[in-house]
Amino acid sequence: MTAIAESGFDTSAFEALLNDRTAEPKWLSQRRRDSWKAFEQTAWPNGKEEEWMRTDIRLFKLDKFSSAPAAQPGSAAALLSHGVELGGRIESTNGRTDLSELDADLAEQGVIFGGLSQVAIEHSDAVEKAFARGVVSPTYDRFAMLNDACWTGGVFLQVPKGVHIEKPLHAISRLGGEGAADLSKTVVVLGDGAEATLLMETLSEDAIAAGLHNGTIEIVLGRGAKLRFVSLQNWNNRTWHFAHQKACVGREAQLQWTIGALGARLAKVNQQVALVGPDAEAQVNGVMFTQGKQHLCYNTHQHHEAAYCRSDLLYKAALQDQSRTVWRGMIKVDEAGQRTDAYQRNDNLMLSKDARADSIPGLEIEADDVRCTHGSTSGRVDDHQIFYAMARGFTRQEAVRMIVTGFFQQVFDRITIDSVREALGEAIGARVQDLPNQ
């Protein structure tokens, strides 16, 4: 791949970005300037802050990366869309949209689905309204400020009231070239009674180029809306991955959110689900597989703001080599969240004596009529299971692969999209190494 431009993220690069985007509405340009000013006045997070105590970013150097566009569109093959008939698709490389398609019948029904940069120009009012909600705070930390000031691409999906999208929509983001950066925003808004399935994934063009992804995901579901949302993070092991993600689930709405975390040198992700209307429901599924010296940190937050809501979170991680995962989960129930039913669980399968998994579940309950439970387990592969499988003709690696697949099966059973189950299973199976004899 060709090298990326040497200019990093400084004032001159920011001004060049603005000069390159003169077609953007004035409100957006001003918002970018406000966020850049806040970025310049703020320090990077450090280990003294509670959510960063277990994630060290001292080796992260922003000036090593640039948001300069790629020389050509990426070509790394998508996993989630294989064999799936799609209603629309978006492809981007280094934060720039290469392709955007949407079925004509969906466009006629008022569905907006496209690269965020172009949608912000063509549907300025819709994007401004979505940004004004502040689902992800643009001033949460320095990463959020940088994203809000310098984003170049992303996905915008808006489904009008009562519209049901039967075919899945798909978006893929690729990184290519040494020092490439992808600063993207994903915005999903479903009107009352609307339904959709959105499959998103990230891929690196090669295994050795260092990269940066700094993104946000904002989801808003109206009354009775239903969304199946899948996010597969599959960067190479030299990519820094930072993300703020939040969904607001309205009255009687339903969200199934599945996360796959397989790549990245270091990942720090805040994933929040806010149940803001009575009788809202959210199911969150997480699959993590780490190897080498990967460090993946996921902070999950289930916020019950209204009564009679349900949330169910299940994260599972398998760790090889000297890799490390950190999961910090919190169920917060406001005083108004009576009759809450909330659950969170994190299970870890240790495939190496040098791997480490930190699990920190938590509850913060202000209501007095709730059912909230949490749990966490960590354990190693049972040698008796390996022996049993090998006695029936399987190699040791095949036996380990079967055990790992069985470990994740509880999550796979919750995923209702066949292509997602198959893609995650195959991607994990390809990464499983033979275990040393204990």
C-alpha positions in Angstrom: 0.0 0.0 0.0 1.2 3.6 -0.6 2.2 5.6 2.4 -0.2 8.1 3.9 0.5 11.8 4.0 2.8 12.8 6.8 0.7 15.6 8.3 -1.0 14.4 11.4 -3.7 16.0 13.5 -2.5 19.5 14.1 -4.0 23.0 13.5 -2.8 23.2 9.9 -4.3 19.7 9.1 -7.6 20.7 10.8 -7.8 23.9 8.7 -7.0 21.9 5.6 -9.8 19.5 6.4 -12.2 22.5 6.7 -11.0 24.0 3.4 -11.6 20.6 1.8 -15.2 20.5 3.1 -16.6 23.9 2.1 -19.9 22.3 0.9 -20.8 21.4 4.5 -23.5 23.5 6.2 -22.3 26.3 8.4 -23.7 24.8 11.6 -21.5 21.7 11.0 -18.3 23.8 10.3 -18.9 25.8 13.5 -19.5 22.6 15.5 -16.2 21.2 14.2 -14.4 24.4 15.3 -15.9 24.3 18.8 -14.8 20.6 19.2 -11.3 21.3 17.9 -10.9 24.2 20.4 -12.0 21.9 23.2 -9.6 19.2 21.9 -6.6 21.6 22.0 -7.4 22.5 25.6 -7.8 19.0 26.9 -5.3 16.4 27.9 -5.3 12.7 27.0 -6.9 10.3 29.5 -4.4 8.8 31.9 -4.1 5.9 34.4 -5.3 7.9 37.3 -8.9 8.0 35.9 -10.9 4.9 36.9 -12.0 3.8 33.5 -8.4 4.0 32.2 -6.7 2.4 35.2 -6.3 -0.9 33.3 -5.6 0.5 29.8 -2.3 2.1 29.2 -2.1 4.4 26.1 1.3 6.0 26.8 2.6 4.4 23.6 -0.1 5.9 21.5 1.2 8.8 19.4 -1.4 10.7 17.4 1.2 12.4 15.2 2.0 9.0 13.7 -1.4 9.0 11.9 -3.2 11.1 9.3 -6.7 11.3 7.9 -5.4 11.8 4.4 -7.5 9.9 1.8 -6.5 6.5 0.5 -5.0 6.3 -3.0 -7.6 3.7 -4.1 -10.6 2.0 -2.6 -9.9 -1.0 -0.4 -10.6 -4.6 -1.5 -10.5 -6.7 1.7 -13.4 -9.1 1.6 -16.4 -8.6 3.8 -17.5 -11.3 6.2 -21.0 -10.5 7.4 -22.6 -10.0 4.0 -21.4 -13.2 2.4 -24.4 -14.9 0.8 -26.8 -12.2 2.1 -29.3 -10.4 -0.2 -28.8 -6.7 0.9 -31.2 -3.8 0.7 -28.3 -1.3 0.6 -24.5 -1.1 1.2 -21.8 1.4 2.0 -18.1 0.9 1.5 -15.4 3.2 2.8 -11.6 3.3 3.0 -9.7 5.5 5.5 -12.9 7.3 6.4 -13.8 8.2 2.8 -16.9 6.7 1.2 -16.1 4.6 -1.9 -19.6 3.2 -2.7 -23.2 3.9 -1.5 -26.2 2.0 -2.7 -29.8 1.7 -1.5 -32.7 -0.2 -3.1 -35.0 2.2 -5.0 -38.2 1.0 -3.2 -36.6 1.9 0.2 -35.6 5.4 -1.0 -39.2 5.9 -2.3 -40.4 5.1 1.3 -38.2 7.9 2.7 -35.3 5.8 4.0 -32.0 7.7 4.1 -28.9 5.4 4.0 -25.6 6.7 2.9 -22.2 8.0 3.7 -22.5 10.6 6.5 -20.4 13.3 4.7 -22.8 13.3 1.7 -25.9 13.0 3.7 -24.9 16.0 5.9 -25.0 18.1 2.7 -28.1 16.6 1.1 -30.1 16.2 4.2 -28.6 18.8 6.5 -31.7 19.2 8.7 -32.0 15.5 9.5 -28.3 15.3 10.4 -28.4 18.5 12.5 -31.4 17.2 14.4 -29.6 13.9 15.0 -26.4 15.6 16.2 -28.4 18.0 18.4 -29.6 15.0 20.5 -26.2 14.6 22.0 -26.5 10.8 22.3 -22.7 10.6 22.5 -21.3 13.7 24.2 -18.8 15.4 21.9 -16.9 16.6 25.0 -16.8 13.3 26.9 -13.0 13.0 26.6 -10.3 14.0 24.1 -11.0 11.1 21.8 -14.7 12.2 21.5 -13.6 15.8 20.8 -11.1 14.7 18.1 -13.8 12.6 16.4 -16.4 15.4 16.5 -13.9 17.9 15.0 -12.2 15.8 12.4 -14.6 13.0 11.3 -14.5 12.5 7.6 -17.0 9.7 7.0 -19.4 7.2 8.5 -22.9 6.0 8.1 -26.3 7.7 8.4 -29.5 5.6 8.5 -32.9 7.1 9.1 -36.0 4.9 8.7 -39.4 6.8 8.7 -42.3 5.9 11.0 -43.8 2.5 10.3 -41.4 1.5 7.5 -40.1 -2.1 7.8 -36.8 -2.9 6.0 -36.8 -6.6 5.3 -33.3 -7.0 3.8 -30.3 -6.3 5.9 -28.2 -3.1 5.2 -24.4 -3.5 5.2 -21.5 -1.1 5.8 -17.8 -1.9 5.7 -14.9 0.3 6.7 -11.4 -0.5 5.7 -7.9 0.9 6.6 -5.1 0.8 4.2 -1.6 2.2 4.3 0.9 2.8 7.1 -0.4 5.5 9.5 -3.9 5.6 8.0 -6.7 6.9 10.2 -10.5 6.3 10.1 -12.5 8.9 12.1 -16.1 8.0 11.5 -19.6 8.6 12.9 -22.5 6.2 12.6 -25.9 7.6 13.2 -29.1 5.4 13.2 -32.5 6.8 13.8 -35.6 4.6 13.6 -39.1 6.3 13.7 -42.0 4.9 15.7 -42.8 1.3 14.6 -39.9 1.1 12.1 -37.7 -2.0 11.7 -34.3 -2.6 10.3 -31.2 -4.7 10.4 -27.8 -3.1 10.0 -24.5 -5.1 9.7 -21.3 -3.1 10.1 -17.7 -4.4 10.0 -14.2 -3.1 9.9 -11.2 -4.6 8.2 -7.5 -3.8 7.6 -6.1 -4.1 4.0 -3.0 -5.8 5.3 -1.6 -7.3 8.5 1.3 -5.1 9.2 0.3 -1.5 8.6 -0.3 0.5 11.8 -3.6 2.3 11.8 -6.0 4.3 14.0 -9.8 4.2 14.3 -11.6 6.7 16.4 -15.3 6.4 16.0 -18.7 7.0 17.5 -22.0 5.2 17.1 -25.4 6.8 18.0 -28.7 4.9 17.9 -32.1 6.3 18.6 -35.2 4.1 18.5 -38.7 5.5 18.5 -41.8 4.0 20.1 -42.2 0.3 19.1 -39.2 0.4 16.8 -37.0 -2.7 16.3 -33.3 -2.8 15.3 -30.9 -5.7 14.9 -27.5 -4.1 14.9 -24.2 -6.0 14.4 -20.7 -4.4 14.8 -17.7 -6.6 13.9 -14.3 -5.1 14.8 -11.7 -7.0 12.8 -8.7 -4.6 12.4 -5.2 -6.0 12.2 -3.2 -6.3 15.4 -1.3 -3.0 14.8 -4.4 -0.8 14.9 -5.4 1.5 17.8 -9.2 1.3 18.2 -11.2 3.9 20.3 -14.9 4.2 20.3 -17.9 5.8 22.1 -21.2 3.9 21.4 -24.6 4.6 22.7 -28.2 3.6 22.0 -31.4 5.3 23.3 -34.3 2.8 23.3 -37.7 4.4 23.4 -41.1 3.2 24.7 -41.8 -0.5 23.7 -38.8 -0.5 21.3 -36.5 -3.5 21.0 -32.8 -3.5 20.3 -30.6 -6.5 19.7 -26.9 -5.3 19.6 -24.2 -7.8 18.8 -20.5 -6.9 19.0 -17.6 -9.0 17.7 -14.1 -7.9 18.8 -11.4 -9.8 17.1 -8.7 -7.3 16.1 -6.8 -4.2 17.2 -3.5 -3.8 19.0 -5.4 -1.9 21.7 -9.1 -1.3 21.9 -10.9 1.0 24.3 -14.7 1.0 23.8 -17.5 2.5 25.8 -20.8 0.9 25.0 -24.0 2.3 26.5 -27.6 1.3 26.3 -30.2 3.8 27.7 -33.7 2.5 28.1 -35.5 5.9 28.0 -39.1 4.8 27.5 -41.4 2.4 29.5 -41.4 -1.3 28.4 -38.2 -0.9 26.3 -36.0 -3.9 25.8 -32.3 -4.4 24.9 -30.3 -7.5 24.4 -26.5 -7.0 24.1 -24.2 -9.8 22.9 -20.4 -9.6 23.0 -17.8 -12.0 21.5 -14.1 -11.3 22.1 -11.1 -13.4 20.9 -7.6 -12.2 21.6 -4.1 -13.3 20.8 -0.5 -12.1 20.8 -0.3 -9.1 23.0 -3.7 -7.6 22.2 -5.4 -5.5 24.8 -9.2 -5.1 24.5 -11.1 -3.0 27.0 -14.9 -2.8 26.8 -16.9 -0.7 29.3 -20.6 -1.5 29.1 -23.4 0.5 30.7 -27.1 -0.5 30.9 -29.0 2.6 32.0 -32.7 2.0 33.1 -34.3 5.4 33.0 -37.9 4.3 32.8 -40.2 1.7 34.3 -40.9 -1.9 33.1 -37.7 -2.1 31.0 -35.6 -5.2 30.4 -31.9 -5.5 29.5 -29.8 -8.6 29.0 -26.1 -8.5 28.4 -23.8 -11.5 27.7 -20.1 -11.0 26.9 -17.8 -14.0 26.3 -14.0 -13.8 25.7 -11.4 -16.4 24.8 -7.8 -15.4 25.3 -4.5 -16.8 23.8 -0.8 -16.0 24.3 -0.1 -12.9 26.4 -3.3 -11.1 25.5 -5.6 -9.2 27.9 -9.2 -8.3 28.1 -10.9 -5.8 30.5 -14.6 -5.7 30.9 -16.3 -3.2 33.2 -20.0 -3.6 33.3 -22.6 -1.4 35.1 -26.3 -1.7 35.5 -27.7 1.7 36.6 -31.4 2.0 37.6 -32.8 5.5 38.1 -35.5 6.1 40.7 -38.1 6.1 37.9 -37.0 2.7 36.7 -39.4 0.6 38.8 -40.0 -3.0 37.8 -36.7 -3.2 36.0 -35.4 -6.6 34.9 -31.7 -6.4 34.2 -28.9 -9.0 33.8 -25.2 -8.9 32.8 -22.7 -11.7 32.6 -19.1 -12.0 31.4 -17.3 -15.3 30.9 -13.7 -15.8 30.0 -11.9 -18.9 28.7 -8.2 -18.8 29.3 -6.2 -20.5 26.5 -2.8 -19.6 27.9 -1.3 -19.3 31.4 0.1 -15.9 30.4 -3.3 -14.4 29.3 -5.2 -12.1 31.7 -8.9 -11.2 32.0 -10.2 -8.5 34.3 -14.0 -8.5 34.9 -15.6 -5.8 37.0 -19.4 -6.1 37.1 -21.4 -3.4 39.0 -24.8 -2.3 40.1 -26.1 1.1 41.0 -29.8 0.9 42.0 -32.0 3.8 43.0 -35.4 2.1 42.5 -36.8 -0.3 45.1 -38.8 -2.7 42.9 -36.3 -4.3 40.6 -34.6 -7.6 39.6 -30.9 -7.0 38.8 -28.3 -9.7 38.7 -24.7 -10.0 37.4 -22.0 -12.6 37.2 -18.5 -13.4 35.9 -16.4 -16.5 35.4 -12.9 -17.2 34.3 -11.4 -20.7 33.7 -9.0 -22.8 31.6 -9.7 -25.5 29.1 -10.5 -28.8 30.7 -7.8 -31.4 29.8 -10.3 -34.2 30.2 -12.4 -32.7 27.5 -9.4 -32.5 25.1 -8.5 -36.1 26.0 -12.1 -37.3 25.4 -12.2 -35.7 21.9 -8.7 -37.0 20.9 -9.8 -40.5 22.0 -12.5 -40.2 19.3 -10.1 -39.4 16.5 -9.8 -35.6 16.7 -6.4 -33.9 16.7 -5.5 -31.8 19.7 -6.1 -28.5 17.7 -9.4 -29.8 16.4 -10.4 -30.7 20.0 -9.5 -27.2 21.3 -11.4 -25.6 18.4 -14.5 -27.6 19.3 -14.2 -26.5 22.9 -13.8 -22.9 22.0 -16.8 -23.0 19.7 -18.8 -24.6 22.4 -17.8 -21.9 24.8 -19.2 -19.2 22.5 -22.3 -21.2 21.5 -24.5 -19.6 24.2 -23.9 -16.2 22.4 -24.2 -17.7 18.9 -27.6 -19.1 19.9 -28.8 -15.6 20.7 -27.9 -14.2 17.3 -30.8 -14.5 14.9 -28.8 -13.7 11.7 -27.3 -16.8 10.1 -24.5 -15.0 8.3 -23.3 -13.3 11.5 -23.2 -16.6 13.4 -21.3 -18.3 10.6 -18.8 -15.4 10.1 -18.0 -15.1 13.8 -17.6 -18.9 14.2 -15.3 -19.2 11.2 -13.3 -16.1 12.2 -12.7 -17.4 15.7 -12.0 -21.0 14.5 -9.3 -19.8 12.2 -7.5 -18.1 15.1 -7.5 -20.9 17.6 -4.0 -22.3 18.2 -3.0 -25.7 19.5 -2.7 -25.6 23.3 0.6 -26.8 24.9 0.4 -29.9 27.0 -0.3 -29.0 30.5 
